[in-house]
């Protein structure tokens, strides 16, 4: 069995985080931005689990459990906000959403 090193997990985590960050910067659709933010959150949890396994403790796993619990609530609230924006403005494009205009 081939086991991956800590560097491989951290490299994967950095790659996922960079893809998510690029998605937040480049995308104009609020759903795509939201998915990119969730990808960044998963990348950080992967790094926490990798460091936890490397150190031989369960601290990172406990943090990940709480992060995923909060992320579930975040998904519900975030999607509700996106649906409310769509119902009011009939668009999910970020460049067309302006809170100062009616």
N, C-alpha and C positions, 0 to 999 in steps of 0.2 A: 504494500500500500504506500502510495506517495503522499506525504504530508506537506502542506504548504507552510512556508515560513511566515513570520510576522511581517516581513517586508512585502510579501505578495498580497497579504490582506490589506495592508496600509496602501499599497499601490492601487489596488482595486477600489478602496474607499476614496482615495483622492481622485481617481478617474470618474467614479460615479458622482462625486461632489462637483467636479468640474463640468461634467455634462449637465447636471442640474442647474448650476450657476449660469452656464451658457444659455440654457433654455429660458431662465428667468430674464436674462438680458435681451435675448433676441426675439422671443415670442411676443405676439400682440394679443393672443387669445387668453382670457383669464383662466380658462380650464387648463390650458397647456402650461401656463405659469404655475398654477396650483399643483399640477402633476410634477413639475420640475422642483418645486419646493419640497414635495414629499420625497422625491428622489434624493435631495440633499439631506433630508432627515434620516433616510435609510442608510446613506453613506456614513453619517456620523455614528449611527448605532452599530454598524459593522465595525468601525474602528474601535468603539468601546468594547465590543465582544472580543475582538482580536487582542486588545491590550489586556483584557481580563484573563483570557486564556493564556497569554504569554506570562503573566505574573502569577498564575495559578490561584487566583481568587475568584470570588463570585460577585465582586462589587460592580463590574461593568454589566453583568447580566441583570442585576437588580435595577440598575439605572435604565437599561433598555426596556425592562418590563414597565417601568413608570413612564418612559418616553412614549412607548407604543400605546399606553392607556390614554395619555394626554392627546396623542395624535388621532386616536379614534374620535375623541370629542371635537378636536380641531376640524376633522373631515366633515362632521355633521354641521358645525357652525359655518365653515367656509363654503360648503356647497349650498347651504341655505342663503348665504349672502349673495352668492353668484346667481342663484335662481331668482332672488328678489331683484337684483340688478337687471336681469334679463326681462323680467316681467314689467319693470318700470321703463327701461330704456330700449327694449327689444334688440339689444346687441350685447355681445360679450367681448367685443374688441376694446382693448385698453385705451387706444388712442381716441376712440369715440366717447368714452366715458369721462365726463368732466363734472365734478361735484358742484362747481360754482355756477353752472348753467342749469336751467330747468329742462 
